[in-house]
């Protein structure tokens, strides 16, 4: 059984920081591309950041320079460090593990709220 468990979300003031974590089990973590997506009500889920098995990364323009994705294959965990948070970063953040188009998994999501 594959599980992705996100943690680290919460309420933070504008300009603050958060580190999201996603612990994976049931997959050969090191061969998966891991990603963070976010979704707000009424909008499509969008990519925030992604890291491949070779540690290649890409980021949405909206978070570039403010966020860093990393992975620890020994702990089967992917992280998203988010700095200089803005109210528009408020969303539910989802962890994704992708091996192929037909082999992809999602976590249950963690709420991030940026508000004063």
N, C-alpha and C positions, 0 to 999 in steps of 0.2 A: 504494500500500500504506500502510495506516494503522499507525503504531507509537506507543505510549505507553511511555516509558522512565522508571521511577521510580528515584530515588537518594536517599541521605541516611539510610537506616535504619541500625540498629546496636544496640549494647548501651549502655545509659545507666543511671545510678543513679537511684533515686527522687528526685524533686525537680529532676532535670536537664531539659535542653531538647534538642530536635532540630528540624531543618528538613528536611522532605521536599520533593523537587522532582520534577516530572513534565514531561518534554520531549516534545512532540507533533510528529508529522510526518504528512503525507498528508491533513490536514484543514484547512479554513478555521477556524483555531483561534478567532478572535475571535467567531464566531457560536455556538460551542458552550457549553453549561453544563458546567463542569468540577467534578468532585467527587472526594473522598477517601472511601474505604470501608475497613473493616477486618474481618478474620475470624479467629477462633480455631477450632481443631479442634473439630468437633462442634456448632458453632453457625453460624447464618446470617450471611451477610455483612451488615454494617450501615453505614449512612451515618454518616460522621464530620462532614463539612462539604461545602458546595456553594457555588459562585459562578456566577452567571448571566452572560450576555453583557453585561448592564447593571450588573455588579458588585454585584448583590444577593446577600447571603450568608445562609446558615442553618447552624446547628450542632446536633449532637446535644447533648442536655442534659448528657451525661456529660463533654463537653469544653468546654462553653460557659464563657467567661471564661479558659480556659487555652490556647486554640488560635486561630490566625488563618489564614484562607485568603486567598490573594491570587493575582493573575494578572498576567503580563507578556505582552501580546499581541505585542509586538515580538519577543519571544524564544520565542513559542509554548510558554510554560512556566507551570505552576501550582505554587504552593508551599503547604505546610502547616507553619506554625510551631507547635510544641507545647512548652508550658512546664509546669512543675510536674508532670512525668510521674509516673505511679503504676504499680505493678505490673499493675493491671488494664488499662492501656493496651497491654500486650503483645499483639501480633497481627501478622498480615501485612497491610500497608496497600496498597491498590490504588487506582490512579488510574483515573478514568472520564471519558470524553468523551461527552456526550449532546446530540444535535440533536433527536431525536424518539424515540418508543418503538422504532421499527424501525431507528434509526441511532444506535447506541451502541457504544462501544469500551472495552476494558479493557487495562490494563497487566499486566505479569507479576507484580507485587507486590514489596514490599520488607519485610523482617522488622524489626520494632521489638521489642526486648526491654528491659524495665525491671526491673532486678534489682540488688541490692547484692552 
